[in-house]
């Protein structure tokens, strides 16, 4: 990169409230969407200015199909529709999603106001296909009673390396990927288990939140199957910002799973381990009580890219003018920058 880029607020502090919006974009509405995307940071600032202490933020993600419709340039290396998974017992669906807005704050009213502003701008151009209002539950726990997010890397360089693209895809460095899934819990069946049975399913003590020793984890425990290591033994990290949700009248309770990573393959490997098993057939015991009903993958561009895609992409091209070494490929085809498609 030729200089620092402004990243989206992927690593915002855990919030007490969030709204997760997934939308599909209508045909020939790409221009209106592009105009909105450049305005999202300003709209967020305008809403959040009323209560700065509430730490309002919004992360915008773009799906693979919308990317192909809006931009005349190659997709980011890891951007593709989320692959559906069918195991012996459980399935992870891949569902429609062109845009993701991950809105966070310490107060739900600000989240609702920002969500309204964004959807008002998109009225007639995009449709909300999934909307979940998440809340922070007792002691950072999910609706199953276990602390969620314990394995996130600590804030700082480790977390940044886990979620932000680097020189492996320089055109999109500073961006990220995000996978979202909506899980519905069968709380009656879960609560019929003993605490010890629940702990074996998770791989962690419920009260203390202390992880079991590796040799004590069941092969189908959630933690066992969600630990991904490189051949040298280095554990691959992602950053989750899951939140519980519920609708009392409908008897619907669940977890909205949202995970950020520099390489979406890490998240997809975790999901494959969960639904197919590692080895195959050893699926995640937690899935007997939690059903995935949605699933989408999005690319999270830098704020610079959302503001001006052509300028941001051009700035990512290394400047070779001061060297006598010619580029490996002709400059007019190396990155396929092209121009934006607008209606």
C-alpha positions as CSV (number, residue, x, y, z in Angstrom):
1,X,0.0,0.0,0.0
2,X,1.1,3.6,-0.6
3,X,-0.1,4.8,2.8
4,X,-2.3,4.1,5.8
5,X,-5.9,3.2,5.1
6,X,-8.9,3.9,7.2
7,X,-10.3,0.6,8.3
8,X,-13.9,-0.1,9.3
9,X,-14.7,-0.6,13.0
10,X,-14.3,-4.3,12.9
11,X,-12.5,-4.4,16.2
12,X,-14.9,-2.1,18.1
13,X,-15.3,-2.9,21.8
14,X,-18.0,-5.5,22.6
15,X,-21.3,-3.6,22.7
16,X,-24.3,-4.1,24.9
17,X,-26.7,-3.9,21.9
18,X,-26.5,-4.6,18.2
19,X,-28.7,-4.9,15.1
20,X,-27.7,-7.3,12.4
21,X,-29.2,-6.4,9.0
22,X,-28.8,-8.5,5.9
23,X,-30.3,-7.1,2.7
24,X,-30.7,-8.1,-1.0
25,X,-30.3,-5.4,-3.7
26,X,-32.9,-5.1,-6.4
27,X,-32.0,-5.2,-10.1
28,X,-30.6,-1.9,-11.5
29,X,-30.2,-0.4,-8.0
30,X,-26.5,-0.7,-7.8
31,X,-25.9,3.0,-8.3
32,X,-28.1,4.0,-5.4
33,X,-26.3,1.4,-3.2
34,X,-22.9,2.8,-4.1
35,X,-24.1,6.3,-3.2
36,X,-25.3,5.1,0.2
37,X,-22.1,3.1,0.9
38,X,-20.0,6.2,0.7
39,X,-22.4,8.0,3.1
40,X,-22.6,5.3,5.8
41,X,-19.7,6.7,7.9
42,X,-21.2,10.2,7.8
43,X,-24.7,9.0,8.7
44,X,-23.2,6.9,11.6
45,X,-21.3,10.0,12.9
46,X,-24.5,12.1,12.7
47,X,-26.6,9.6,14.7
48,X,-23.8,8.9,17.2
49,X,-23.0,12.5,17.8
50,X,-26.1,12.8,20.0
51,X,-24.5,10.4,22.5
52,X,-20.8,9.9,21.9
53,X,-20.4,7.8,25.0
54,X,-22.7,5.1,23.4
55,X,-19.9,4.2,20.9
56,X,-22.2,3.8,17.9
57,X,-20.5,2.0,15.0
58,X,-21.5,0.3,11.8
59,X,-19.5,-2.2,9.8
60,X,-20.6,-2.7,6.1
61,X,-20.1,-5.9,4.3
62,X,-20.6,-6.7,0.6
63,X,-21.6,-10.1,-0.8
64,X,-20.1,-11.8,-3.8
65,X,-23.0,-11.5,-6.2
66,X,-23.5,-7.7,-5.5
67,X,-19.7,-7.2,-5.9
68,X,-19.9,-8.6,-9.4
69,X,-22.8,-6.3,-10.2
70,X,-21.3,-3.1,-8.8
71,X,-17.6,-3.3,-9.6
72,X,-15.6,-3.9,-12.8
73,X,-12.7,-5.5,-10.9
74,X,-11.8,-8.9,-9.5
75,X,-13.4,-9.9,-6.3
76,X,-11.2,-9.9,-3.2
77,X,-9.3,-13.2,-3.0
78,X,-11.6,-14.8,-0.4
79,X,-15.0,-13.4,-1.5
80,X,-17.5,-16.0,-2.6
81,X,-21.0,-17.2,-1.6
82,X,-20.8,-19.1,1.7
83,X,-20.7,-22.8,0.9
84,X,-23.6,-24.8,2.3
85,X,-22.6,-27.9,4.3
86,X,-24.6,-31.1,4.6
87,X,-23.4,-33.5,7.3
88,X,-24.8,-36.9,8.3
89,X,-27.2,-35.2,10.7
90,X,-27.0,-31.4,10.4
91,X,-26.8,-28.8,7.7
92,X,-25.5,-25.3,7.4
93,X,-27.4,-23.4,4.8
94,X,-26.1,-20.7,2.5
95,X,-28.7,-17.9,2.3
96,X,-29.2,-14.8,0.2
97,X,-27.3,-11.6,1.3
98,X,-25.9,-8.7,-0.8
99,X,-25.3,-6.3,2.1
100,X,-24.6,-6.6,5.8
101,X,-24.9,-3.8,8.3
102,X,-23.4,-4.7,11.7
103,X,-24.6,-1.9,14.0
104,X,-23.3,-1.7,17.6
105,X,-23.7,0.6,20.5
106,X,-24.2,0.6,24.3
107,X,-27.8,1.7,23.7
108,X,-30.3,0.0,21.4
109,X,-32.1,3.3,20.5
110,X,-29.1,4.5,18.6
111,X,-28.8,1.2,16.8
112,X,-32.5,1.5,15.8
113,X,-32.1,5.0,14.6
114,X,-29.1,4.2,12.5
115,X,-30.8,1.1,11.0
116,X,-33.8,3.3,10.1
117,X,-31.7,5.9,8.4
118,X,-29.9,3.3,6.3
119,X,-33.0,1.4,5.3
120,X,-34.9,4.6,4.5
121,X,-32.1,5.5,2.1
122,X,-32.5,2.1,0.5
123,X,-36.3,2.0,0.3
124,X,-37.3,0.8,-3.1
125,X,-33.7,-0.3,-3.9
126,X,-33.0,-3.1,-1.4
127,X,-34.9,-5.4,0.9
128,X,-34.2,-6.6,4.4
129,X,-34.1,-10.4,4.4
130,X,-32.9,-10.9,7.9
131,X,-33.0,-8.5,10.9
132,X,-31.9,-9.6,14.4
133,X,-31.7,-7.4,17.5
134,X,-29.0,-8.7,19.8
135,X,-28.4,-7.9,23.5
136,X,-25.6,-8.5,26.0
137,X,-26.7,-11.3,28.4
138,X,-25.7,-12.1,32.0
139,X,-21.9,-12.2,32.5
140,X,-21.2,-12.2,28.8
141,X,-23.1,-15.5,28.4
142,X,-25.2,-16.8,25.6
143,X,-28.7,-18.2,26.0
144,X,-27.2,-21.7,26.7
145,X,-25.5,-20.3,29.8
146,X,-21.9,-20.3,28.7
147,X,-19.6,-17.3,28.3
148,X,-19.2,-16.6,24.6
149,X,-16.1,-15.0,22.9
150,X,-13.5,-16.2,25.4
151,X,-11.2,-17.4,22.7
152,X,-11.0,-14.1,20.9
153,X,-7.4,-12.8,20.5
154,X,-6.5,-9.9,22.8
155,X,-6.9,-6.4,21.4
156,X,-3.9,-5.1,19.6
157,X,-1.6,-6.5,17.0
158,X,-2.7,-10.1,17.4
159,X,-6.4,-9.2,16.8
160,X,-5.5,-7.0,13.9
161,X,-3.4,-9.8,12.2
162,X,-6.4,-12.2,12.7
163,X,-9.0,-10.0,11.0
164,X,-7.3,-7.6,8.5
165,X,-6.0,-8.5,5.1
166,X,-2.4,-7.8,4.5
167,X,0.0,-8.0,1.6
168,X,-1.4,-11.4,0.6
169,X,-4.1,-9.4,-1.3
170,X,-2.6,-5.9,-1.5
171,X,-5.4,-4.3,-3.5
172,X,-7.7,-5.0,-0.6
173,X,-5.3,-4.7,2.3
174,X,-7.0,-3.3,5.4
175,X,-10.2,-5.0,4.6
176,X,-11.7,-8.1,6.2
177,X,-14.2,-10.9,5.8
178,X,-17.2,-11.7,7.9
179,X,-19.4,-14.7,8.2
180,X,-22.9,-14.5,9.8
181,X,-25.2,-17.3,10.9
182,X,-28.4,-17.2,12.9
183,X,-28.8,-20.2,15.3
184,X,-32.0,-21.1,17.0
185,X,-31.7,-23.0,20.3
186,X,-33.9,-25.8,21.6
187,X,-33.6,-24.6,25.2
188,X,-36.0,-27.2,26.6
189,X,-33.8,-30.1,25.3
190,X,-30.6,-28.3,26.4
191,X,-31.8,-27.6,29.9
192,X,-32.8,-31.3,30.2
193,X,-29.1,-32.1,30.2
194,X,-27.1,-32.2,33.3
195,X,-24.5,-29.4,33.7
196,X,-21.8,-32.0,33.3
197,X,-23.3,-33.1,29.9
198,X,-23.6,-29.5,28.8
199,X,-19.9,-28.9,29.7
200,X,-18.9,-32.0,27.7
201,X,-20.7,-30.6,24.7
202,X,-18.9,-27.3,25.0
203,X,-15.5,-28.4,26.3
204,X,-15.5,-25.8,29.1
205,X,-16.7,-25.5,32.7
206,X,-20.0,-23.6,32.9
207,X,-19.5,-21.6,36.1
208,X,-15.9,-20.8,36.0
209,X,-15.5,-20.6,32.2
210,X,-12.3,-22.6,32.4
211,X,-11.5,-24.6,29.3
212,X,-11.0,-28.4,29.7
213,X,-7.5,-29.8,29.1
214,X,-7.2,-31.0,25.6
215,X,-7.0,-34.6,26.6
216,X,-10.3,-34.2,28.6
217,X,-12.3,-32.7,25.7
218,X,-14.8,-35.0,24.0
219,X,-13.9,-35.4,20.2
220,X,-17.3,-33.9,19.3
221,X,-17.1,-31.0,21.7
222,X,-17.6,-27.5,20.4
223,X,-14.1,-26.2,21.4
224,X,-12.3,-29.3,20.1
225,X,-13.8,-28.9,16.6
226,X,-13.3,-25.1,16.5
227,X,-9.6,-25.2,17.2
228,X,-7.8,-24.8,13.8
229,X,-4.0,-25.1,13.7
230,X,-1.4,-24.7,11.0
231,X,1.0,-27.6,10.3
232,X,3.6,-25.9,12.6
233,X,1.1,-26.0,15.4
234,X,0.1,-22.3,15.3
235,X,-3.5,-21.8,16.2
236,X,-5.5,-19.7,13.6
237,X,-7.5,-17.0,15.3
238,X,-10.7,-15.2,14.3
239,X,-12.7,-12.5,16.1
240,X,-16.3,-13.3,17.1
241,X,-18.9,-10.7,18.2
242,X,-21.8,-13.1,18.8
243,X,-24.9,-11.9,20.7
244,X,-28.0,-13.6,22.0
245,X,-31.5,-12.7,20.8
246,X,-35.0,-13.7,21.7
247,X,-38.7,-13.3,21.0
248,X,-40.6,-14.3,24.0
249,X,-44.0,-14.6,22.4
250,X,-42.7,-16.8,19.6
251,X,-40.6,-18.9,22.0
252,X,-37.6,-18.2,19.8
253,X,-34.2,-17.9,21.4
254,X,-30.8,-18.1,19.8
255,X,-27.3,-16.8,19.1
256,X,-26.4,-14.6,16.2
257,X,-23.0,-15.8,15.1
258,X,-20.7,-13.2,13.5
259,X,-17.0,-13.8,12.9
260,X,-14.4,-11.7,11.3
261,X,-11.1,-13.0,9.7
262,X,-8.4,-12.0,7.3
263,X,-8.9,-15.4,5.7
264,X,-12.5,-16.7,5.6
265,X,-11.1,-20.2,5.0
266,X,-10.4,-20.4,8.7
267,X,-14.1,-19.8,9.6
268,X,-15.2,-22.2,6.9
269,X,-12.9,-24.9,8.1
270,X,-14.4,-24.5,11.6
271,X,-17.9,-24.8,10.1
272,X,-16.9,-27.9,8.2
273,X,-15.5,-29.4,11.3
274,X,-18.8,-28.7,13.1
275,X,-21.2,-29.9,10.5
276,X,-19.2,-32.6,8.7
277,X,-16.9,-33.6,11.6
278,X,-13.2,-34.1,12.1
279,X,-13.0,-36.9,11.4
280,X,-16.1,-37.0,9.3
281,X,-19.1,-38.2,11.3
282,X,-17.8,-36.6,14.5
283,X,-20.1,-33.5,14.2
284,X,-20.4,-30.8,16.9
285,X,-22.6,-32.0,19.7
286,X,-23.9,-28.5,20.2
287,X,-25.7,-28.8,16.9
288,X,-28.1,-31.2,18.4
289,X,-29.5,-28.2,20.3
290,X,-28.7,-25.3,18.0
291,X,-29.9,-25.1,14.4
292,X,-28.4,-22.8,11.8
293,X,-31.1,-21.2,9.7
294,X,-29.1,-18.6,7.8
295,X,-25.5,-18.3,6.5
296,X,-23.7,-15.6,4.4
297,X,-20.2,-14.4,3.8
298,X,-19.3,-10.8,3.1
299,X,-16.2,-8.7,2.3
300,X,-15.6,-5.7,4.5
301,X,-13.8,-3.0,2.5
302,X,-11.8,-0.2,4.0
303,X,-13.6,3.1,4.6
304,X,-11.4,4.6,1.9
305,X,-12.8,2.0,-0.6
306,X,-16.4,2.7,0.3
307,X,-15.8,6.4,-0.1
308,X,-14.1,6.1,-3.5
309,X,-13.5,2.5,-4.8
310,X,-11.4,3.6,-7.9
311,X,-9.1,5.9,-5.9
312,X,-8.6,3.3,-3.1
313,X,-7.9,0.5,-5.5
314,X,-5.5,2.6,-7.6
315,X,-3.6,3.7,-4.4
316,X,-3.1,0.0,-3.6
317,X,-1.0,-0.6,-6.8
318,X,2.7,-0.5,-5.9
319,X,4.5,2.4,-7.4
320,X,7.3,1.0,-9.6
321,X,8.2,4.2,-11.3
322,X,11.4,4.6,-9.3
323,X,12.9,1.2,-10.3
324,X,14.4,-0.1,-13.6
325,X,12.7,-3.5,-13.1
326,X,9.7,-3.7,-15.4
327,X,6.5,-5.1,-14.0
328,X,5.8,-8.8,-14.4
329,X,2.6,-8.2,-16.4
330,X,1.3,-5.3,-18.5
331,X,-0.1,-2.6,-16.2
332,X,-3.5,-2.5,-18.0
333,X,-4.3,-6.1,-17.1
334,X,-2.5,-6.9,-13.9
335,X,-5.3,-6.0,-11.5
336,X,-8.2,-5.5,-13.8
337,X,-9.2,-2.2,-12.0
338,X,-11.6,-1.0,-14.6
339,X,-14.5,1.3,-13.6
340,X,-17.5,1.1,-11.4
341,X,-20.8,0.0,-12.9
342,X,-23.5,2.5,-12.1
343,X,-27.1,2.4,-13.2
